[in-house]
Amino acid sequence: MAEFKYEITERIAVLSTNNKGWERQLNMISWNDHDPKYDIRDWSPDGSKMSKGISMTRDELVILKDILNELEL
């Protein structure tokens, strides 16, 4: 499996915490030295492990924000 690098450039928010202490976080992450993207995924309590997640550009996040604003929650 190919190695990958990441750097959390900004911690924005914790969205939730599960009963094992893992936190679903919104962060800015640079993957493999590329420009940082908005990223939502779960992180272990010590931050050493991560789950699968989703990364979005600013433009994609703006589209998602517009969609969410239109929903009746």
Distance bins in CASP14 RR format, pairs under 12 A and 6 or more apart:
PFRMAT RR
TARGET T0000
AUTHOR 0000-0000-0000
RMODE 2
METHOD distances of the structure
MODEL  1
2 32 0 0 0 0 1 0 0 0 0 0 0
3 31 0 0 0 0 0 1 0 0 0 0 0
3 32 0 0 0 0 1 0 0 0 0 0 0
4 29 0 0 0 0 0 1 0 0 0 0 0
4 30 0 0 0 0 0 1 0 0 0 0 0
4 31 1 0 0 1 0 0 0 0 0 0 0
4 32 1 0 1 0 0 0 0 0 0 0 0
4 33 0 0 0 0 0 1 0 0 0 0 0
4 34 0 0 0 0 0 1 0 0 0 0 0
4 50 0 0 0 0 0 1 0 0 0 0 0
5 29 0 0 0 0 0 1 0 0 0 0 0
5 30 0 0 0 0 1 0 0 0 0 0 0
5 31 1 0 0 1 0 0 0 0 0 0 0
5 32 1 0 1 0 0 0 0 0 0 0 0
5 33 1 0 0 1 0 0 0 0 0 0 0
5 34 0 0 0 0 1 0 0 0 0 0 0
6 27 0 0 0 0 1 0 0 0 0 0 0
6 28 0 0 0 0 0 1 0 0 0 0 0
6 29 1 0 1 0 0 0 0 0 0 0 0
6 30 1 0 0 1 0 0 0 0 0 0 0
6 31 1 0 1 0 0 0 0 0 0 0 0
6 32 1 0 0 1 0 0 0 0 0 0 0
6 33 0 0 0 0 1 0 0 0 0 0 0
6 34 0 0 0 0 1 0 0 0 0 0 0
6 36 0 0 0 0 1 0 0 0 0 0 0
6 37 0 0 0 0 0 1 0 0 0 0 0
6 39 0 0 0 0 1 0 0 0 0 0 0
6 41 0 0 0 0 0 1 0 0 0 0 0
6 43 0 0 0 0 0 1 0 0 0 0 0
6 47 0 0 0 0 0 1 0 0 0 0 0
6 50 0 0 0 0 1 0 0 0 0 0 0
6 53 0 0 0 0 0 1 0 0 0 0 0
6 55 0 0 0 0 1 0 0 0 0 0 0
7 27 0 0 0 0 0 1 0 0 0 0 0
7 28 0 0 0 0 1 0 0 0 0 0 0
7 29 1 0 0 1 0 0 0 0 0 0 0
7 30 1 0 1 0 0 0 0 0 0 0 0
7 31 0 0 0 0 1 0 0 0 0 0 0
7 32 0 0 0 0 1 0 0 0 0 0 0
7 33 0 0 0 0 1 0 0 0 0 0 0
7 34 0 0 0 0 0 1 0 0 0 0 0
7 35 0 0 0 0 0 1 0 0 0 0 0
7 36 1 0 0 1 0 0 0 0 0 0 0
7 37 0 0 0 0 0 1 0 0 0 0 0
7 39 0 0 0 0 0 1 0 0 0 0 0
8 25 0 0 0 0 1 0 0 0 0 0 0
8 26 0 0 0 0 0 1 0 0 0 0 0
8 27 1 0 1 0 0 0 0 0 0 0 0
8 28 1 0 0 1 0 0 0 0 0 0 0
8 29 1 0 1 0 0 0 0 0 0 0 0
8 30 0 0 0 0 1 0 0 0 0 0 0
8 31 0 0 0 0 0 1 0 0 0 0 0
8 36 0 0 0 0 1 0 0 0 0 0 0
8 37 0 0 0 0 0 1 0 0 0 0 0
8 38 0 0 0 0 0 1 0 0 0 0 0
8 39 0 0 0 0 1 0 0 0 0 0 0
8 41 0 0 0 0 0 1 0 0 0 0 0
8 43 0 0 0 0 1 0 0 0 0 0 0
8 47 0 0 0 0 1 0 0 0 0 0 0
8 50 0 0 0 0 0 1 0 0 0 0 0
8 55 0 0 0 0 0 1 0 0 0 0 0
9 27 1 0 0 1 0 0 0 0 0 0 0
9 28 1 0 1 0 0 0 0 0 0 0 0
9 29 1 0 0 1 0 0 0 0 0 0 0
9 30 1 0 1 0 0 0 0 0 0 0 0
9 31 0 0 0 0 0 1 0 0 0 0 0
9 33 0 0 0 0 0 1 0 0 0 0 0
9 34 0 0 0 0 0 1 0 0 0 0 0
9 35 0 0 0 0 1 0 0 0 0 0 0
9 36 1 0 1 0 0 0 0 0 0 0 0
9 37 0 0 0 0 1 0 0 0 0 0 0
9 38 0 0 0 0 0 1 0 0 0 0 0
9 39 0 0 0 0 0 1 0 0 0 0 0
10 25 0 0 0 0 0 1 0 0 0 0 0
10 26 0 0 0 0 1 0 0 0 0 0 0
10 27 1 0 0 1 0 0 0 0 0 0 0
10 28 1 1 0 0 0 0 0 0 0 0 0
10 29 0 0 0 0 1 0 0 0 0 0 0
10 30 0 0 0 0 0 1 0 0 0 0 0
10 36 1 0 0 1 0 0 0 0 0 0 0
10 37 0 0 0 0 0 1 0 0 0 0 0
10 38 0 0 0 0 1 0 0 0 0 0 0
10 39 0 0 0 0 0 1 0 0 0 0 0
11 23 0 0 0 0 0 1 0 0 0 0 0
11 25 1 0 0 1 0 0 0 0 0 0 0
11 26 0 0 0 0 1 0 0 0 0 0 0
11 27 1 0 1 0 0 0 0 0 0 0 0
11 28 0 0 0 0 1 0 0 0 0 0 0
11 29 0 0 0 0 1 0 0 0 0 0 0
11 36 0 0 0 0 0 1 0 0 0 0 0
11 38 0 0 0 0 0 1 0 0 0 0 0
11 39 0 0 0 0 0 1 0 0 0 0 0
11 43 0 0 0 0 1 0 0 0 0 0 0
11 47 0 0 0 0 0 1 0 0 0 0 0
12 24 0 0 0 0 0 1 0 0 0 0 0
12 25 1 0 0 1 0 0 0 0 0 0 0
12 26 1 0 1 0 0 0 0 0 0 0 0
12 27 1 0 1 0 0 0 0 0 0 0 0
12 28 1 0 0 1 0 0 0 0 0 0 0
12 29 0 0 0 0 0 1 0 0 0 0 0
12 36 0 0 0 0 0 1 0 0 0 0 0
12 37 0 0 0 0 0 1 0 0 0 0 0
12 38 1 0 0 1 0 0 0 0 0 0 0
12 39 0 0 0 0 1 0 0 0 0 0 0
12 40 0 0 0 0 1 0 0 0 0 0 0
12 61 0 0 0 0 0 1 0 0 0 0 0
13 23 0 0 0 0 1 0 0 0 0 0 0
13 24 0 0 0 0 1 0 0 0 0 0 0
13 25 1 0 0 1 0 0 0 0 0 0 0
13 26 1 0 1 0 0 0 0 0 0 0 0
13 27 0 0 0 0 1 0 0 0 0 0 0
13 28 0 0 0 0 0 1 0 0 0 0 0
13 38 0 0 0 0 0 1 0 0 0 0 0
13 39 0 0 0 0 0 1 0 0 0 0 0
13 40 0 0 0 0 1 0 0 0 0 0 0
14 21 0 0 0 0 0 1 0 0 0 0 0
14 22 0 0 0 0 0 1 0 0 0 0 0
14 23 1 0 1 0 0 0 0 0 0 0 0
14 24 1 0 0 1 0 0 0 0 0 0 0
14 25 1 0 1 0 0 0 0 0 0 0 0
14 26 0 0 0 0 1 0 0 0 0 0 0
14 27 0 0 0 0 1 0 0 0 0 0 0
14 40 0 0 0 0 0 1 0 0 0 0 0
14 41 0 0 0 0 0 1 0 0 0 0 0
14 42 0 0 0 0 0 1 0 0 0 0 0
14 43 0 0 0 0 1 0 0 0 0 0 0
14 45 0 0 0 0 0 1 0 0 0 0 0
15 22 0 0 0 0 0 1 0 0 0 0 0
15 23 1 0 0 1 0 0 0 0 0 0 0
15 24 1 0 1 0 0 0 0 0 0 0 0
15 25 1 0 0 1 0 0 0 0 0 0 0
15 26 1 0 0 1 0 0 0 0 0 0 0
15 27 0 0 0 0 0 1 0 0 0 0 0
15 39 0 0 0 0 0 1 0 0 0 0 0
15 40 1 0 0 1 0 0 0 0 0 0 0
15 41 0 0 0 0 0 1 0 0 0 0 0
15 42 0 0 0 0 1 0 0 0 0 0 0
15 43 0 0 0 0 0 1 0 0 0 0 0
16 22 0 0 0 0 1 0 0 0 0 0 0
16 23 1 0 0 1 0 0 0 0 0 0 0
16 24 1 0 1 0 0 0 0 0 0 0 0
16 25 0 0 0 0 1 0 0 0 0 0 0
16 26 0 0 0 0 0 1 0 0 0 0 0
16 40 0 0 0 0 0 1 0 0 0 0 0
16 41 0 0 0 0 0 1 0 0 0 0 0
16 42 0 0 0 0 1 0 0 0 0 0 0
16 43 0 0 0 0 0 1 0 0 0 0 0
17 23 1 0 1 0 0 0 0 0 0 0 0
17 24 1 0 0 1 0 0 0 0 0 0 0
17 25 0 0 0 0 1 0 0 0 0 0 0
17 42 0 0 0 0 1 0 0 0 0 0 0
17 43 0 0 0 0 0 1 0 0 0 0 0
17 44 0 0 0 0 0 1 0 0 0 0 0
17 45 0 0 0 0 1 0 0 0 0 0 0
18 24 1 0 0 1 0 0 0 0 0 0 0
18 42 1 0 0 1 0 0 0 0 0 0 0
18 43 0 0 0 0 0 1 0 0 0 0 0
18 44 0 0 0 0 0 1 0 0 0 0 0
18 45 0 0 0 0 0 1 0 0 0 0 0
18 51 0 0 0 0 0 1 0 0 0 0 0
19 45 0 0 0 0 0 1 0 0 0 0 0
20 42 0 0 0 0 1 0 0 0 0 0 0
20 43 0 0 0 0 0 1 0 0 0 0 0
20 44 0 0 0 0 1 0 0 0 0 0 0
20 45 1 0 0 1 0 0 0 0 0 0 0
20 49 0 0 0 0 0 1 0 0 0 0 0
20 51 0 0 0 0 0 1 0 0 0 0 0
21 42 0 0 0 0 1 0 0 0 0 0 0
21 43 0 0 0 0 1 0 0 0 0 0 0
21 44 1 0 0 1 0 0 0 0 0 0 0
21 45 1 0 1 0 0 0 0 0 0 0 0
21 46 0 0 0 0 0 1 0 0 0 0 0
21 47 0 0 0 0 0 1 0 0 0 0 0
21 49 0 0 0 0 0 1 0 0 0 0 0
22 41 0 0 0 0 1 0 0 0 0 0 0
22 42 1 0 1 0 0 0 0 0 0 0 0
22 43 1 0 0 1 0 0 0 0 0 0 0
22 44 1 0 1 0 0 0 0 0 0 0 0
22 45 1 0 0 1 0 0 0 0 0 0 0
22 46 0 0 0 0 0 1 0 0 0 0 0
22 47 0 0 0 0 1 0 0 0 0 0 0
22 48 0 0 0 0 0 1 0 0 0 0 0
22 49 0 0 0 0 1 0 0 0 0 0 0
22 50 0 0 0 0 1 0 0 0 0 0 0
22 51 1 0 0 1 0 0 0 0 0 0 0
23 40 0 0 0 0 0 1 0 0 0 0 0
23 41 0 0 0 0 1 0 0 0 0 0 0
23 42 1 0 0 1 0 0 0 0 0 0 0
23 43 1 0 1 0 0 0 0 0 0 0 0
23 44 0 0 0 0 1 0 0 0 0 0 0
23 45 1 0 0 1 0 0 0 0 0 0 0
23 46 0 0 0 0 0 1 0 0 0 0 0
23 47 0 0 0 0 1 0 0 0 0 0 0
23 49 0 0 0 0 0 1 0 0 0 0 0
23 50 0 0 0 0 0 1 0 0 0 0 0
23 51 0 0 0 0 0 1 0 0 0 0 0
24 39 0 0 0 0 0 1 0 0 0 0 0
24 40 1 0 0 1 0 0 0 0 0 0 0
24 41 1 0 0 1 0 0 0 0 0 0 0
24 42 1 0 1 0 0 0 0 0 0 0 0
24 43 0 0 0 0 1 0 0 0 0 0 0
24 44 0 0 0 0 0 1 0 0 0 0 0
24 50 0 0 0 0 0 1 0 0 0 0 0
24 51 0 0 0 0 1 0 0 0 0 0 0
24 52 0 0 0 0 0 1 0 0 0 0 0
24 53 0 0 0 0 1 0 0 0 0 0 0
24 54 0 0 0 0 0 1 0 0 0 0 0
25 38 0 0 0 0 0 1 0 0 0 0 0
25 39 0 0 0 0 1 0 0 0 0 0 0
25 40 1 0 0 1 0 0 0 0 0 0 0
25 41 1 0 0 1 0 0 0 0 0 0 0
25 42 1 0 0 1 0 0 0 0 0 0 0
25 43 1 0 1 0 0 0 0 0 0 0 0
25 44 0 0 0 0 0 1 0 0 0 0 0
25 45 0 0 0 0 0 1 0 0 0 0 0
25 47 0 0 0 0 1 0 0 0 0 0 0
25 50 0 0 0 0 1 0 0 0 0 0 0
25 51 0 0 0 0 0 1 0 0 0 0 0
25 53 0 0 0 0 0 1 0 0 0 0 0
26 37 0 0 0 0 0 1 0 0 0 0 0
26 38 1 0 0 1 0 0 0 0 0 0 0
26 39 1 0 0 1 0 0 0 0 0 0 0
26 40 1 0 1 0 0 0 0 0 0 0 0
26 41 0 0 0 0 1 0 0 0 0 0 0
26 42 0 0 0 0 0 1 0 0 0 0 0
26 43 0 0 0 0 0 1 0 0 0 0 0
26 53 0 0 0 0 0 1 0 0 0 0 0
26 54 0 0 0 0 0 1 0 0 0 0 0
26 55 0 0 0 0 0 1 0 0 0 0 0
26 56 0 0 0 0 0 1 0 0 0 0 0
26 61 0 0 0 0 1 0 0 0 0 0 0
26 64 0 0 0 0 0 1 0 0 0 0 0
27 36 0 0 0 0 1 0 0 0 0 0 0
27 37 0 0 0 0 1 0 0 0 0 0 0
27 38 1 0 0 1 0 0 0 0 0 0 0
27 39 1 0 1 0 0 0 0 0 0 0 0
27 40 0 0 0 0 1 0 0 0 0 0 0
27 41 0 0 0 0 1 0 0 0 0 0 0
27 42 0 0 0 0 0 1 0 0 0 0 0
27 43 0 0 0 0 1 0 0 0 0 0 0
27 47 0 0 0 0 0 1 0 0 0 0 0
27 50 0 0 0 0 0 1 0 0 0 0 0
27 53 0 0 0 0 0 1 0 0 0 0 0
27 54 0 0 0 0 0 1 0 0 0 0 0
27 55 0 0 0 0 1 0 0 0 0 0 0
27 56 0 0 0 0 0 1 0 0 0 0 0
28 34 0 0 0 0 0 1 0 0 0 0 0
28 35 0 0 0 0 1 0 0 0 0 0 0
28 36 1 0 1 0 0 0 0 0 0 0 0
28 37 1 0 0 1 0 0 0 0 0 0 0
28 38 1 0 0 1 0 0 0 0 0 0 0
28 39 1 0 0 1 0 0 0 0 0 0 0
28 40 0 0 0 0 0 1 0 0 0 0 0
28 55 0 0 0 0 1 0 0 0 0 0 0
28 56 0 0 0 0 0 1 0 0 0 0 0
28 57 0 0 0 0 0 1 0 0 0 0 0
28 58 0 0 0 0 1 0 0 0 0 0 0
28 61 0 0 0 0 0 1 0 0 0 0 0
29 35 0 0 0 0 0 1 0 0 0 0 0
29 36 1 0 0 1 0 0 0 0 0 0 0
29 37 1 0 0 1 0 0 0 0 0 0 0
29 38 0 0 0 0 1 0 0 0 0 0 0
29 39 1 0 1 0 0 0 0 0 0 0 0
29 40 0 0 0 0 0 1 0 0 0 0 0
29 41 0 0 0 0 1 0 0 0 0 0 0
29 43 0 0 0 0 0 1 0 0 0 0 0
29 50 0 0 0 0 1 0 0 0 0 0 0
29 53 0 0 0 0 0 1 0 0 0 0 0
29 54 0 0 0 0 0 1 0 0 0 0 0
29 55 1 0 0 1 0 0 0 0 0 0 0
29 56 0 0 0 0 0 1 0 0 0 0 0
30 36 1 0 1 0 0 0 0 0 0 0 0
30 37 1 0 0 1 0 0 0 0 0 0 0
30 38 0 0 0 0 0 1 0 0 0 0 0
30 39 0 0 0 0 1 0 0 0 0 0 0
30 55 0 0 0 0 0 1 0 0 0 0 0
31 37 1 0 0 1 0 0 0 0 0 0 0
31 38 0 0 0 0 0 1 0 0 0 0 0
31 39 0 0 0 0 1 0 0 0 0 0 0
31 41 0 0 0 0 0 1 0 0 0 0 0
31 50 0 0 0 0 0 1 0 0 0 0 0
31 53 0 0 0 0 0 1 0 0 0 0 0
31 55 1 0 0 1 0 0 0 0 0 0 0
31 57 0 0 0 0 0 1 0 0 0 0 0
32 55 0 0 0 0 0 1 0 0 0 0 0
34 55 0 0 0 0 1 0 0 0 0 0 0
34 57 0 0 0 0 0 1 0 0 0 0 0
35 55 0 0 0 0 0 1 0 0 0 0 0
35 57 0 0 0 0 1 0 0 0 0 0 0
35 58 0 0 0 0 1 0 0 0 0 0 0
36 55 0 0 0 0 1 0 0 0 0 0 0
36 56 0 0 0 0 0 1 0 0 0 0 0
36 57 0 0 0 0 1 0 0 0 0 0 0
36 58 0 0 0 0 1 0 0 0 0 0 0
36 61 0 0 0 0 0 1 0 0 0 0 0
37 53 0 0 0 0 0 1 0 0 0 0 0
37 54 0 0 0 0 1 0 0 0 0 0 0
37 55 1 0 1 0 0 0 0 0 0 0 0
37 56 1 0 0 1 0 0 0 0 0 0 0
37 57 1 0 1 0 0 0 0 0 0 0 0
37 58 0 0 0 0 1 0 0 0 0 0 0
37 59 0 0 0 0 0 1 0 0 0 0 0
37 60 0 0 0 0 1 0 0 0 0 0 0
37 61 0 0 0 0 1 0 0 0 0 0 0
38 53 0 0 0 0 0 1 0 0 0 0 0
38 54 0 0 0 0 1 0 0 0 0 0 0
38 55 1 0 0 1 0 0 0 0 0 0 0
38 56 1 0 1 0 0 0 0 0 0 0 0
38 57 1 0 0 1 0 0 0 0 0 0 0
38 58 1 0 0 1 0 0 0 0 0 0 0
38 59 0 0 0 0 0 1 0 0 0 0 0
38 60 1 0 0 1 0 0 0 0 0 0 0
38 61 1 0 1 0 0 0 0 0 0 0 0
38 62 0 0 0 0 0 1 0 0 0 0 0
38 63 0 0 0 0 0 1 0 0 0 0 0
38 64 0 0 0 0 1 0 0 0 0 0 0
38 65 0 0 0 0 0 1 0 0 0 0 0
39 50 0 0 0 0 1 0 0 0 0 0 0
39 51 0 0 0 0 0 1 0 0 0 0 0
39 52 0 0 0 0 0 1 0 0 0 0 0
39 53 1 0 0 1 0 0 0 0 0 0 0
39 54 1 0 0 1 0 0 0 0 0 0 0
39 55 1 0 1 0 0 0 0 0 0 0 0
39 56 1 0 0 1 0 0 0 0 0 0 0
39 57 0 0 0 0 0 1 0 0 0 0 0
39 60 0 0 0 0 0 1 0 0 0 0 0
39 61 0 0 0 0 0 1 0 0 0 0 0
40 50 0 0 0 0 0 1 0 0 0 0 0
40 51 0 0 0 0 0 1 0 0 0 0 0
40 52 0 0 0 0 0 1 0 0 0 0 0
40 53 1 0 0 1 0 0 0 0 0 0 0
40 54 1 0 1 0 0 0 0 0 0 0 0
40 55 0 0 0 0 1 0 0 0 0 0 0
40 56 0 0 0 0 1 0 0 0 0 0 0
40 60 0 0 0 0 0 1 0 0 0 0 0
40 61 0 0 0 0 1 0 0 0 0 0 0
40 64 0 0 0 0 0 1 0 0 0 0 0
41 47 0 0 0 0 0 1 0 0 0 0 0
41 49 0 0 0 0 0 1 0 0 0 0 0
41 50 1 0 1 0 0 0 0 0 0 0 0
41 51 1 0 1 0 0 0 0 0 0 0 0
41 52 1 0 0 1 0 0 0 0 0 0 0
41 53 1 1 0 0 0 0 0 0 0 0 0
41 54 1 0 0 1 0 0 0 0 0 0 0
41 55 0 0 0 0 1 0 0 0 0 0 0
41 56 0 0 0 0 0 1 0 0 0 0 0
42 49 0 0 0 0 1 0 0 0 0 0 0
42 50 1 0 0 1 0 0 0 0 0 0 0
42 51 1 0 1 0 0 0 0 0 0 0 0
42 52 0 0 0 0 1 0 0 0 0 0 0
42 53 1 0 0 1 0 0 0 0 0 0 0
42 54 0 0 0 0 0 1 0 0 0 0 0
43 49 1 0 0 1 0 0 0 0 0 0 0
43 50 1 0 1 0 0 0 0 0 0 0 0
43 51 1 0 0 1 0 0 0 0 0 0 0
43 52 0 0 0 0 0 1 0 0 0 0 0
43 53 0 0 0 0 0 1 0 0 0 0 0
44 50 1 0 0 1 0 0 0 0 0 0 0
44 51 0 0 0 0 1 0 0 0 0 0 0
54 60 0 0 0 0 1 0 0 0 0 0 0
54 61 0 0 0 0 0 1 0 0 0 0 0
54 64 0 0 0 0 1 0 0 0 0 0 0
55 61 0 0 0 0 1 0 0 0 0 0 0
56 62 0 0 0 0 1 0 0 0 0 0 0
56 63 0 0 0 0 1 0 0 0 0 0 0
56 64 1 0 0 1 0 0 0 0 0 0 0
56 65 0 0 0 0 0 1 0 0 0 0 0
57 63 0 0 0 0 1 0 0 0 0 0 0
57 64 0 0 0 0 0 1 0 0 0 0 0
58 64 0 0 0 0 0 1 0 0 0 0 0
58 65 0 0 0 0 0 1 0 0 0 0 0
59 65 0 0 0 0 0 1 0 0 0 0 0
59 66 0 0 0 0 0 1 0 0 0 0 0
60 66 0 0 0 0 0 1 0 0 0 0 0
60 67 0 0 0 0 0 1 0 0 0 0 0
61 67 0 0 0 0 0 1 0 0 0 0 0
61 68 0 0 0 0 0 1 0 0 0 0 0
62 68 0 0 0 0 0 1 0 0 0 0 0
62 69 0 0 0 0 0 1 0 0 0 0 0
63 69 0 0 0 0 0 1 0 0 0 0 0
63 70 0 0 0 0 0 1 0 0 0 0 0
64 70 0 0 0 0 0 1 0 0 0 0 0
64 71 0 0 0 0 0 1 0 0 0 0 0
65 71 0 0 0 0 0 1 0 0 0 0 0
67 73 0 0 0 0 0 1 0 0 0 0 0
END
